[in-house]
């Protein structure tokens, strides 16, 4: 303990943090961590689901601590390792701190079930994560970390001394001062400042606000994310939430301000951010493009590329700890945060090859390069994706390579193959098993109760290097997979709809089968799902779903102006699929959203009042207004009333057919 105490003093003088791994039985590692905690003058933060420490937090709640600072922390990874929370915790530790990681014995860890796998592997029971554990231990051996294993002596190695560190004073540092001067002279346009955490982006924005004449509008994903900016901006701080600001702009009530400042801009959906930026002559966007938040380089590649007068600057010098901090370096190395995909690539013909998951064990540099390419092209990549890529079952990877370098990547996930009983239970709204995004959606919202029995492969990610785009490589990858999927009924993709993106999927042969009715918070876009059928069963499924979609399209307001390739819609009278859909809503647990098209066709010809249904579908009232009008106690009572109205309408339309349908659905639910 004396040697550790002296090393801690040295770390404080040098402005660095380190990782200490305690690997062994739970009682042993707990005892060592508690002994360390008792020796500290201030409480040590414990991050665990099983602790009674005075200062403690669950890994799932760690984001509530971002923006605070701690001296020393213990992270419990013995039964499950949330690596995103682990990385986030490292960003809260001050210079001179230890991050103590509790793990199983290192020689047993790779075969120990990890409870965190249930979050990202779509399995009901925890699985071991041998590839990630092997990768983690490999990084331990290469880094300036301390590892103490049970039944082995603990020795503190000698680390070469570093230059004394001087913490930031609150005045602009060299990089900040240069950027402030640039911003002061900036003509109309957009400035993007990116950096890892701890580099003073928010402080820079606050300093800029304090210097500006006139009004300034500040926005961010959450008000709490702007505390540092508010400290430096002082009385000039004026925050408006992104949604509220968009409403003001849409109503022509543009705030009297020349500058818009957006903190953590990559966490705001792209279309919303476009709207906000368009309302101001000068905009400063600050954001973290690498790290545990999972924004990736996609923010620069996708959003920023749309601005002709955009300027991009970075901050590289950490302010809360010294450059070269061993803890920061380890986190960056183990989670592959460093991104070099924008470097020039060799020219030449690309060769398409598979990449087995076992490559993480045999030649880890190959899948690591592929992961970085996928992360750079997607706006929301997090450490969970890395763990999924390494150890989740049912994953397939293809790459297009020039020499040893990947220029394109395709990530596929196996879906479907559910039993008829389970597929029907999904259709009826009785079950939602893990995973199977498109397969479940086709059953839960589509026309066929047996849709999820078909086998599919969903494209989870596709990426082409920016210097090799528009050369047909992405289409070649998909054609390659189509020819090598003999046991698969279809390929599928779920994506945030934009016309440009849809044109790509259409060129690849995909056909639309489902369109969302609301914007996703993550992308700001409506979701679309599309399928390439590969078998007769897959073709029959696509034909049925497209016919249903064409009939429902007139009632889907967000899609009316899109020129979508769908078959000519049938007449608006009820068909067999509509009867099944309406019966599923009345007699099972199908959601109203899935039956909206069939309900609209029924209401157009039914003389019954059906007050609860018409209020929502024809008058467009929200649930609270309908409950108030009909004197219902809440959402559950409203839904029950709507199901009763639906059953009454079907009986009035054809009582014999309604009874047959009710009996059929009851038998299927029992089965």
N, C-alpha and C positions, 0 to 999 in steps of 0.2 A: 504493500500500500504506500510506503514511503517513496518508492521509485515512481509509482503512478502519480503521486501528489506532486513530485518535482517535475514530471513531464507535463502535468496540467499547468503548472506555473510557466513553463517554457512555452507552451501553446498560447497562453494568454499574452505573453510578451510578443510572440510572433504573429498573433492575430489569426490563428488557424483553429480548426475543429478536427476531431478524429473519430473513427469508428472503432469500438471495442466489441468483439463477438464473444459471448459466453455460450459455449456449446456443451450440452450434457443433459442429465436428468433434470426434470422440472424443479425438484426440491433443491438441488445443488445450485442451479443457475439463479433461482430466486434468492437463495441465501447470499450469493456473491453480490448480486445487484442491490439487495437491501443493505449489505455492509457498506457498499460504496455510497448509497444514499444517506445513511446515517452520518457518514463522515463529512457531508457537505454542509456549509453554513445556511443554505437556503433549500427549500423543498425541491426535490427532483421530480420532473413530470414523468409519470408512467402511462404509456399508451398500451392498453390491454383491455380485453373483455372480462378478465378475471383478476382483479386486484382491489385491495382496500387501501391503496396508498393515499395519503392526504391530498396530493395533486395528481389527478388521474383523468384519462379521457379514453373513450372507445376509438378504435381506428376509423370507424365510419363517421364519427363526429369531429375528426381532426380539422376539417376545413373551417370549423367555427373558431379555431385558434389562429388562423392565418392573419398576419398583421401584428401578432404579439411576439415577444421574444423571451426565450428561456435559457437558463444555464443548466446544461446536462438534461438528458432524457433517457428513459429506458423504453425500448420497443419490444413487445412480446410477439415473436413469430413462431412459437413452438407448436401451436395447433393450427395456425393459418397465417399466411404471410401476405398482407395487403401492401404491395410494394408502392402503390401510389401514395398511400398514407405515410409510408416509411420515407419516401422522397420529400413529401410535403413537410414532415416533421423536421427534416434536416434544414429546411429553409427558415425555421423558427429559432434555431440555436445560435447564440452569440459567440463571438470569438473567445477561444479558450475552453469550449464545451466538448463534452464527450456525448456521443450517441451510442448507447449500449444496446446491442441486439441480442436477444435471447433466442437460441435455436436448439433443435434436437442435436444429439451427437452427430458430428459431421459425417461419420461413416454409416449412419442410419438414416440421415435426413432425406436422401433421394428416394427412399422407399416408404417414407412416412406420409400417410394421407394428409392433405392440406385442405382445411375447411374453406379456404378462399377459392378453391377450384370450382366450387358450386356456382360462384358468381359469373364465371367466364367460360365454363366448359359445357354448360347446359346439361349437367348431370345432377341427379338427385342425391348422390352420396359423394363425400370427398374422395378425391383421387390423389395419388402421389404426383409430384411434378419433377421427375428426374432430370429433364433437360434444363429447366431453369435452375435447379439446385446445383447441377454440375457447372453451369455457366457462372453462377454466383460464386461458388467456391473457387473457380478458376480466376475470377477477378480478385478475390481475397488474396490469393497467392501472389498476384502481381502488384498489389497496391500497398500504400503506407497505412496499414491497419494493424490492430492488435487482435490476436485470436487466442483465447484461453479455453482449452479443452479439458473437460473433467478427467481426472486421473493422470494429468500431465502437468509438469511444473509451469508456473506462469513467469515468463521473463519479459521484461520491457526492453526492447531493442534500443540501440543508440541511433537517434536520428540526427543528421547533420544540422547544426544550428542555422537559422534563417535570420534575415535582417529584422531589426525591431520594426514593429508595425505601429502606425499612428492612426487612430480612428478618425473618421470624418468629423469635421467641426460643425457641419450644418451650412457652411458657406459653399458656393458652387465649386466642385472639383474641376480639374482641368478639362475633361471631356464635356462635363455639363456646361462649363463657361463657354466653350467653343460652340456648342449647340445653341445656347441661349442667344449668342451673337447672331448666329444664322437665322434663328426664328425671328429676331427683332427686325431683320431686313427682308424677310421672306415675302415675295409677291403673292397674289392670290393663288391658291392651290392647296395641296394636301401634303403634309409632312408625316411620315411614319417613323417612329423611334422604337426599335426592338432591342431586346437584351434578355439574358437570363435573369432570374430573380436576384435581388440584392444589389443591382447596379444603379439605382437611383432614378428610374424612369418617372415614377410618380412624383418624387421630389422635384425633378426637372420641370414637370408640367406645372406644379404649384408655384415654383419660382417664376416661370414664364407668365402665369396668370397675374402674379403680384406686380409685374413690371408693365403689363399692358394698359394702355389708356382705354376708356370706354368699358362697356359690358362684355362679359365672357360667359358662355354657357358650358357647363360641365355635365357629362353623362358617363355612365358606366353600367355594367350588368347589375351591380348592387350598390346601394349607397355606402355600405360598409367598406367596399373596396377602395373608396376614395379618401379614407382617413388621412393618409400620408399627404396626399395632394392638398387636402383642406388645411392641414397644419401649415404648409408653406404658402398657400394662397391667402390665408387670413380672411379679412372681411370681404375680399373680392370673390369668395367662393359662392357660386350659384348653381345648385344641382337640380337637374330635371331628369327623371327616369326616361329611358329610351322610348318606351311606348307612348308616354305622355307627350314627349317632344314631337314624335311623329304625328300625333293627333293635331297638335298646334300647327305644324307645317302644312298638313293636309287641309286644314280649315283656313289657310291663308293668314294665320295669326303668327307670322314669323317673329321670333324674339328680336328685340333691338340689340343685336350683338353682331360683331364682325367675326369673332373667333368662336369655334366649337372645339372643345377639348374632350377627347374620348379616352378613358382609361380602360385597359384590358379589352381593347377593341375586338380582338379575335374571338372573344366569347359572345359577341353580339351577332345574331344571324345576318348574313351578307346582305340580303335585300333590304332589311331594316337599316343597316348601316349606310347603304347607298342612299336611302331616302334622307337620312340625317345629314350626311355630308353635302348633299345637293342644296341644302337650305342655307349654307354659309359660304362666304367668300374665302375664309381661311380655316383650315382644320388641322389640328394636331392629334394624331392617333398614337397612343403608346400601348404596347402589348408584349407579352412573353410568348415567343414563337417556338420555344422548346421547353420541355419539362413535364412535370406530373399533371399539369392542367390538361394537356393533350390538345393543343391547338395546332402544332406542327407548322411546317413551312407552307402549308396550303393557304394560309392567310395571305402571304406575300404572292404566291403563284396565282391564286384565283381572284381574290378581292382586289389587291393593289394593282394588278395588271390592267384593270379597267380604267385607270385614271391617267390621262395623257400628261398631266403636269405634276405627277407625284414625285416627291423626294423621299429617299430612304436613308436614315442614319442609324447607327448602332452605338450602344454603350457597352464597353467590355470590362472596365475596371470595377471589381466589387468594392462596395463601400462599407459593408457590415462585417467583412472579414478580409483577410489578405489574399492577394492573387496566389493561385496554386494551392488553395486550401485542400488538404488530403480528403476531407469528407466530401466536398463538392466534386472533386475529381472522381472519387469512387462512384458516387451516385450517377454521374454523367456516363462513366464507362459501363457500369453494370446495366443501366437502362437504355443505353445506346442513344443518348441525347445528342451527341455530336453529329452534325449533318454535313456531309461533303458531296451530296448528290448533284449540286449545281456546277461542279467542275466540268470542264469540257470532256467529251467522250471520244474514243477512237472511232473513226468512220469504218464502215464495213457492213457486210451482210450479217444480220442477227440470226442466231441459231436458237430454236425453241427446245428447252429441256425441262424435265421435271426436277423438283427440289424436294426430296424426302425430309420429313421432320427430323430423322436421325442425323441429318447433316449438322445439327447443332452440336452433336457429340463428336462427329468425325472430322468435319471441316467447318467450324463455326463462322469463319469469316464470310462464307458464301451466303448463308441465310441472314447474317447480320447486314450485309450489303443490300439484300432484298428487302429486309424490314425497313431500312433507312429510306429506300426508294418509295416504298408504300407509304411511309409516314410523311415524307416530304410532299406527296401529292394529295393528301387527304387533310381536310381542315380540322379533323377531330380524332387524333391518334393519341392513345394514352398507354401507360404501362400495362394495363389490362390486355391490350391488343398484343403486346409482346409476349405475355404469358400464354395467351390463347394460341398464338402462332407456335409457341414452343411445345405445349403439352396438351392442348384440347384435342379430344378424339374427333374423327370425321373431317379433318382439314386436308386440303390438297393444294399444292403450290406449283405453278409453272412460271418459267422465266424465259425471256429472250435475252441472250447474252452476245456480246461482241468480245471475243477473247475471254477474259475472266470477269468482265464487268457486266452486270445486269443493266439493260436499257429499258426493260418493261417487265411487269410482274402481274400475275393473276392469282388471286386467293379465292378458293372455292370451299364451300361448306356443304356437307351432305345433309339433305333434308328429306322429309316424307317417310314413306314405308310404314306408316302407322297401321294398326289393325283396323278392320272395318268398324268395330265397336268403339274404339277410341276416336277414330275420325268422325263418327257420327256424334259422339259426345262433344267434340270440339264444335261441330256444326250447331248443335243444340245449345251451346253456351254453358255446358256442364263441366267441361274440363279445359284447362290451358296448360298442357305439359311444357316443360322447358324447351327452348329452342324452336327450330322449324318455323322461322319467321314467315316466309312466303307460303309454305305448305299449310300452315295453320290459318293464315289469312285467307287463302283460297277456300278453305272449309268453313271458317267462321263468318266470312263476309260474302262468299261466292254462292254459286247456284247448286253445287254438288256436295251432298253430305259425305261422299267418299273421296273427295279431292285429296285429302291428306294421305290416302293409301298409296298414291303414286309416289315414285321415287324421283327426287330432283337434286340438282346441284346448284346452289345459289352463289352468285358472284358477290363475295363480301367486299373485296377491294380489287381495283385494277389501276395500274399506274404505268405511264410511259414517261421516260425522262424528257424534261422540257426541250432538250436539244435534238430529240428524235421524234417529236410529235408530228402529226399530220403526214406520216409516212406509211400508214396502214398497219403498223406493228400491233396495235391493240386488236384490230379485226383479225389479224393472223393468229393471235393467241386464242381468240374465241373459236375460230374455225378449227384450230388444232384440237381444242378440248371437245368440240362437237364430234369430231371423228374418233375420239378416244373415250367415249362414254357409252359403251354398248349396254350397260346395265342401268341406264338412266332414262326416265320418261321425258324429262325436260331440263333445260337450263333456265335459271330465273335470275332476276335482279330487282332490287328495291332501291329507289333513288329519289332524291329531291328534284322534282321536275323543273327543268329549264328547257327552253326550246333547243338550245345548242346541244345539251346533253342528250335529249331525246333523239335528236338527229343521229348522234353517234350510235345509240342502241338500235335505232331503226335500221341503219346501214348494216349492222351486225346480224339482222334477221329477227330481232325481238318483236313481239306483238303485245300490245297493252292488254292487261287483264283486270287491273284494279286501279282506281283513282281515289286519292284521299279527299276528305271534305274539310280539312282544316290544315293550317300551316304547322309544320313541326318546329318546336322551339329551337332545336339544335341547328337547323339549316335555314329556317325562315321560308321554306318552300313547301308546296303540297307534295305528298308522297305519291309516287306512281310505282306500280309493279308490272313487270313485263316478262314474257316467257318465250323461249324457243322450243317448240315441241320436237321430240326426237323419236317418238313411237306413235303407233295408232292411238293408244290410250291418251298420250300427251296431246295429240292433235284434236281428239274429241273434247278434251278438257278445255283447250284454248278456244275452240269454236263456240262452245257453250258459254264460256265466260265473256267472250267478245260480243256475242248476241245480247247477253244480259246487260253489258256495259252500254251498248248502243241504245237499248231501250230506256236505260236509266239516265243517260246523258242530258236530255232536256231539263231534268230537274236538278242538275248539278251546276249551280251558278258559276263556280270558279273556272269551269271548263268549257263554257258555252262558246267562247271566242277562239278556242284552240281548234286548229284544223287537224283533227285526230283521225288516223286511218282505222275506222271501224265499219262493220257491215251496215247496210241500210236497215234502220230499225223497223221492227214489225209493227202491226197495228197496236193500239194502246189498250186493247181488251186484255183481260187476265188469261194467261196461259197456264200450263201445268206447273212450270217453275214458279210462277207467281203464287199459285195456290200453296205449294210446298213452303215457300218463303213466308207467306202470311200465316200459315199454320205453325211454322217454327216460332214466329213471334207470339202468337196467341197461346199456344199449348206447350211450348218449351221455354228456353231462356235466350232466344236470339235477340240481339240488341235492336233497337228501333233504327239505328243508322244502317244496319244491313238490309232492313226491309223497306227503306225509304222509297225506292223506286216503285216497288209493288204496291205500297200503301198509297202513293200518289195516284196510281192508275185506278185503284179501288175507289178512292174518295171522289175522283172525277165523275164516277158513274153511280155512286151509291147515294140514295136520298136520305139515309139515316143521319141524325144530327152529329153523333160521334164527337162530342164537344172537346174532349181532351186531345184526341188525335188531330182534329182540324185546327185547334188553337196553335198547336206546335208546327204542323206541316203546311197549313195554308195561311195562317195569320202571322206566323213567324215569332210568336211570343216566347219568351224564355220561361224556364221551368217555374221560377218564383212567381211570375205573373199568372201563369196557368193555375198554380196551386191556390193563389189568392182568389182568383175568379171562381174556381170550383170548390173552394173551401176544403182543400186537401192538406194533409199534414206535412208533406214533403215529397222528395224525389221518389222514394219507394212507393208511396201511395199513388203518385201520379202514374208510374210505370204499371202498377197493378191495374189501375183504372183503364189505361190504354190497352192493355192485353185483354181485359174484359170486353171493351168496346170492339176490339178486333174479332174476338170469338163471336160476339152477337152479330156483327156484320156478315161473317162467313155463314152462320146458320141462316140468316135471312136470305142470303144469296142462293144457297143450295144446301139445305139441311142434311140430306143424305150424304152428299159428298163431304160435308164438314165433319159428320160423325165418323166416316171412314178415315178421314185424314187424322182426326184426333186419336182414334184407336191405333192407327199406324205409328204415329209419333210416340204414343204411350208405350207400345210394344218395343220400339227401337230404344227408347230410354231405359226400359227395364233390361233389355238385352245388353 
